[in-house]
Amino acid sequence: MIKRLLFLTVLLFSASTLRAQLTGYIINVGQGDAIYLELPSGGNVLIDGGPSGEPVYEFLKAKGVTKIDHVVLTHPHSDHYRGLKRVFADTDVKNFYDTRAENIDAIGDNNLRELADAEPGCNTWFPEVGEELRWDPQVTVKVLNTCSEVTQSRDNDVINNCSMVIRLYYNGNGMLFMGDAEAAVENAMTRVFRNGLNSSILKVSHHGSRYSSTEKFLARVRPEYAYVSFGVGNVYRHPHIEAMQRVEATGAKLIYTIGGTQSFTIPAQDKGQSFPVRPVFNVASMTAEQKFEEMGLTWDPGAYAGAGPDSPAMMQLSDYVAPEGAAADWPAR
C-alpha cells in the first residue's frame, strides 16, 4: 500500500512539473505567422493562424487540441487571419483578442470577426497599450503595441503598425512576439518601455523585412534566439539579408520555419536551480536552402525613425505614459 502511494505521488509530481513548464511552437505555415503556446497552469494560446487553414488545423489536430483559451489576431492581413477561420470552425475558442484596425481593401478580416462574435461562450477583447493580460498566474503578459481605437486604412504600413505586440515573461525569460510591426513602432517602444523589451526569445517582426529589426530596437531586446516565419520563394523575398545581419550582429541564433515547426520549452524551476531557468530549444532541421534578396544598397533605418502624427499606433503609444520606474516592473532576463 505504501509503495502504491509513493508511486502515485511520483506520478502526480511529475505531471505537475511538466504542466508547470511553458512551451512555444512557431508553426510552419508558409508565408505567414502562427504561434501556439502551452502555459504553465494548463491554458493555451494561439497568436495568428497563417495564410490558410490547413497547416494550423493539422498542427492542432496532431496535438489533440479541441479548445483554445486565448486566440490573438495581431493585425488584419490575410497571412495572419485566414487560418484563424478554420480554428473558429473546428475548435472551441474562449477568448479572442483583436485590434480595432480594419483593412478596408479586405473582407476576410470582418468575416473572421463575425465568426468570433458567433462563437458560443467566446469573449472579444480589444487590449490597450500597457495592459496586462491575465492568461496565467505564473506568467506576466503585457501588450506593448496595438490600435485599440477604430482605424480604417488600406495602407499596409498603417495596418502593420497596428500589430498587437505581446511580451510574456516566465522564469526569468522574456518572449517577444512582434506581429508585423515596423521600425517606427520599434523605435517608439524603445522610448516608452525602455528595459521592458529585454527578451531572450524573439519572434522577428514582419517575416524578416528590412523595414523592421532596427539596431536600436535589437539592442534593447538582446535576443538569444530569434525566430523568422516565412515561406520559400515568397513574392516579398522575405527575409531580407540586411535585417538578418542586424539580428545576427546581436549574437542571437536565427531559426527559420522553412525547416519545419520550431519549438522551445521553459522548464519549471527546480529547487536549488539557478535563475533564470535556461530554455530548451528543439530546432527542426533545415529542409530548404536559405536564400536572401540581393541588395545593391544598404537600408538606412534613420529614414524610418519616426512616423507621422496621423499614425494611429504612434498616437496611442505617445498617449501611453509608462509608470515611473517602468523598467523595475520588468524583471531583466
C-alpha positions in Angstrom: 0.0 0.0 0.0 2.8 2.4 0.9 4.7 1.6 -2.3 1.5 2.3 -4.3 1.1 5.7 -2.6 4.7 6.6 -3.3 4.3 5.6 -6.9 1.1 7.8 -7.2 2.9 10.7 -5.5 5.8 10.5 -8.0 3.3 10.4 -10.9 1.4 13.4 -9.7 4.7 15.3 -9.0 6.0 14.5 -12.5 2.7 15.6 -14.1 2.6 18.9 -12.1 6.3 19.6 -13.1 5.5 19.0 -16.8 2.5 21.2 -16.5 4.5 24.0 -14.9 6.6 24.5 -18.0 5.9 26.9 -20.8 6.2 25.6 -24.3 6.0 27.6 -27.5 5.7 26.4 -31.1 6.4 28.7 -34.1 4.3 26.8 -36.6 5.5 26.3 -40.2 2.5 27.9 -42.1 4.5 29.1 -45.1 4.4 32.9 -45.7 2.6 33.9 -42.6 2.6 33.7 -38.8 1.1 31.3 -36.3 2.4 30.8 -32.7 1.0 28.2 -30.3 1.8 28.4 -26.6 1.1 25.9 -23.8 1.0 27.8 -20.5 2.3 26.5 -17.1 -1.1 26.3 -15.5 -2.6 24.3 -18.4 -4.1 27.0 -20.6 -3.2 27.6 -24.2 -2.8 30.5 -26.7 -2.8 30.8 -30.5 -1.3 34.0 -31.9 -2.3 34.3 -35.6 -3.3 31.5 -37.9 -1.2 31.8 -41.0 -2.4 32.3 -44.6 -4.6 29.2 -44.9 -6.5 26.8 -42.6 -4.7 23.6 -43.3 -1.3 24.0 -41.6 -2.6 25.2 -38.3 -5.5 22.7 -38.4 -3.1 19.8 -38.9 -0.9 21.1 -36.1 -3.7 21.4 -33.6 -5.2 18.0 -34.7 -1.9 16.2 -34.2 -1.7 17.7 -30.7 -5.3 16.7 -29.9 -6.3 20.3 -29.3 -10.1 20.9 -29.3 -10.2 24.0 -27.1 -8.1 27.2 -27.2 -8.3 29.6 -24.3 -6.9 32.7 -26.0 -6.7 33.4 -29.7 -4.9 36.6 -30.9 -5.2 38.4 -34.2 -2.2 40.7 -34.3 -3.4 42.6 -37.3 -5.9 42.1 -40.2 -3.6 40.9 -43.0 -4.6 37.6 -44.7 -1.3 35.8 -43.9 -2.2 36.2 -40.2 -6.0 35.8 -40.1 -7.1 33.3 -42.8 -6.0 30.2 -40.8 -8.0 31.5 -37.8 -11.3 31.0 -39.7 -10.6 27.2 -39.6 -9.7 27.5 -35.9 -13.1 29.0 -35.1 -14.8 26.4 -37.2 -13.1 23.4 -35.6 -12.2 24.3 -32.1 -13.8 25.8 -29.0 -12.4 29.3 -28.6 -12.9 31.0 -25.2 -11.3 34.5 -25.8 -10.5 36.5 -28.9 -8.0 39.4 -28.8 -8.2 41.9 -31.6 -7.1 45.4 -32.7 -9.6 47.9 -33.9 -7.7 48.1 -37.2 -9.8 47.4 -40.3 -8.2 46.6 -43.6 -10.7 48.3 -45.9 -9.4 46.5 -49.0 -10.3 43.1 -47.5 -13.5 41.4 -46.3 -11.8 38.4 -44.7 -10.9 40.2 -41.5 -14.5 41.1 -41.0 -15.6 37.5 -41.8 -13.2 36.3 -39.0 -14.7 38.8 -36.6 -18.2 37.6 -37.4 -17.1 34.1 -36.6 -15.7 35.3 -33.3 -19.0 37.1 -32.5 -20.9 33.9 -33.3 -18.7 31.6 -31.3 -20.6 30.3 -28.3 -19.1 31.5 -25.0 -16.3 33.5 -26.6 -15.4 36.9 -25.4 -13.8 39.5 -27.7 -11.3 41.9 -26.2 -9.5 45.0 -27.5 -6.5 45.4 -25.2 -4.8 48.8 -24.9 -1.1 49.6 -24.8 0.4 48.8 -21.4 -2.5 46.4 -20.5 -1.6 43.2 -18.7 -3.4 40.1 -19.9 -4.4 37.6 -17.2 -3.6 34.4 -19.1 -1.7 32.5 -16.4 -0.9 33.4 -12.7 2.7 32.4 -13.3 3.3 34.4 -16.5 3.4 38.1 -17.0 1.8 39.0 -20.3 1.8 42.6 -21.5 0.6 44.4 -24.6 3.3 46.8 -25.9 1.6 48.0 -29.1 -1.8 47.8 -30.7 -4.6 50.0 -32.2 -7.3 49.9 -29.6 -9.2 52.8 -31.3 -11.0 52.4 -34.6 -8.6 52.6 -37.5 -9.7 52.1 -41.1 -7.0 52.1 -43.8 -5.8 50.4 -47.0 -2.2 51.4 -46.3 -0.2 48.3 -45.4 2.2 50.3 -43.2 -0.7 51.6 -41.1 -2.1 48.1 -40.7 1.3 46.6 -39.9 2.0 49.2 -37.3 -1.3 48.4 -35.6 0.1 44.9 -34.9 -0.6 43.7 -31.4 2.9 43.3 -29.9 2.9 41.0 -26.8 5.6 40.2 -24.4 5.5 37.2 -22.0 7.8 36.7 -19.0 8.3 33.4 -17.2 11.0 32.0 -15.0 13.4 34.8 -15.9 12.8 34.7 -19.7 11.1 37.3 -21.9 9.4 36.2 -25.0 8.5 39.0 -27.5 6.0 38.4 -30.3 6.2 41.3 -32.8 3.5 40.6 -35.4 4.4 42.8 -38.4 5.3 46.0 -36.5 7.8 48.1 -38.4 10.7 50.3 -37.4 8.7 53.3 -36.3 6.8 51.2 -33.8 10.0 49.5 -32.6 11.6 52.9 -32.1 8.6 54.2 -30.2 8.6 51.2 -27.9 12.2 51.7 -27.0 11.3 55.1 -25.7 8.2 54.0 -23.8 9.2 50.7 -22.4 13.0 51.0 -22.2 14.4 47.9 -20.5 11.0 46.3 -20.6 11.8 45.0 -24.1 14.5 42.7 -22.8 13.7 39.2 -24.2 15.8 36.1 -24.7 13.3 34.8 -27.3 12.1 37.0 -30.2 9.7 36.3 -33.0 11.2 38.6 -35.6 8.8 41.2 -36.9 7.3 41.1 -40.4 8.9 37.9 -41.6 12.4 39.4 -41.5 11.5 42.5 -43.6 14.2 45.2 -44.0 11.7 47.7 -42.6 11.9 46.2 -39.1 14.5 44.9 -36.7 16.5 48.1 -36.2 19.8 48.1 -34.4 18.5 50.3 -31.6 15.5 48.1 -31.0 17.5 44.9 -31.1 20.0 46.4 -28.6 17.1 46.8 -26.1 15.7 43.3 -26.8 19.1 41.5 -26.7 17.6 38.2 -28.0 19.4 34.9 -27.7 17.1 33.1 -30.1 15.3 34.8 -33.0 12.5 33.0 -35.0 11.7 34.1 -38.5 8.5 32.8 -40.0 8.2 32.9 -43.8 7.6 30.8 -46.9 10.1 29.6 -49.5 10.0 31.7 -52.7 7.6 34.3 -51.4 6.9 37.3 -53.6 8.3 39.7 -50.9 11.6 37.9 -50.9 11.5 37.7 -47.1 13.6 37.6 -45.1 15.8 40.4 -46.3 19.5 40.0 -45.8 20.2 43.3 -44.1 17.6 42.6 -41.4 19.0 39.2 -40.8 22.5 40.7 -40.5 21.3 43.1 -37.9 19.8 40.3 -35.8 22.9 38.1 -36.2 25.0 41.0 -35.0 23.4 40.8 -31.6 24.7 37.3 -31.2 21.3 35.7 -31.5 20.8 32.4 -33.1 18.4 32.7 -36.2 15.9 29.9 -36.6 13.7 29.7 -39.7 10.3 28.0 -40.0 11.2 26.7 -43.5 13.0 24.0 -41.6 9.7 22.9 -40.1 7.7 23.9 -37.0 10.1 25.1 -34.3 9.7 24.9 -30.6 11.1 25.9 -27.2 10.4 25.0 -23.6 11.0 27.0 -20.4 11.0 24.4 -17.6 9.6 24.8 -14.1 12.3 25.9 -11.7 13.6 23.1 -9.6 14.7 23.5 -6.0 18.3 24.9 -6.0 18.2 25.6 -9.7 19.9 28.8 -10.9 17.8 31.7 -12.1 16.8 32.5 -14.8 15.9 29.0 -15.9 17.5 28.1 -19.2 15.1 27.4 -22.1 15.4 24.2 -24.0 15.3 24.6 -27.8 14.1 22.0 -30.3 15.4 23.2 -33.6 13.9 21.4 -36.6 16.4 20.7 -39.4 16.5 23.0 -42.4 14.8 21.3 -45.4 15.3 24.1 -47.9 18.3 26.2 -48.8 18.1 29.7 -47.3 18.2 32.5 -49.9 18.2 36.2 -49.5 17.3 39.0 -51.8 20.4 40.6 -53.4 20.7 44.2 -52.3 22.8 46.9 -54.0 22.0 49.5 -51.3 22.2 49.4 -47.5 18.9 50.3 -45.9 19.1 53.3 -43.6 16.9 52.8 -40.6 17.2 56.5 -39.8 14.9 57.2 -42.7 12.2 55.3 -40.8 13.0 56.5 -37.3 9.7 58.4 -37.0 6.1 58.2 -38.0 3.7 60.9 -39.0 1.3 62.3 -36.4 -1.6 60.7 -38.2 -0.3 57.2 -37.5 -2.9 55.6 -35.1 -0.4 53.3 -33.5 2.1 56.2 -32.9 -0.6 58.3 -31.3 -1.6 55.6 -28.9 2.0 54.9 -27.9 2.6 58.6 -27.4 -0.5 58.8 -25.2 0.6 55.9 -23.1 2.9 57.0 -20.3 4.9 54.2 -18.7 4.7 54.3 -14.9 7.6 55.8 -13.0 10.4 53.3 -12.8 8.8 51.2 -15.5 12.0 49.2 -16.0 11.6 47.8 -12.5 8.2 46.4 -13.4 10.0 44.1 -15.9 12.5 41.7 -14.4 15.6 41.5 -16.5 16.4 38.2 -18.1 
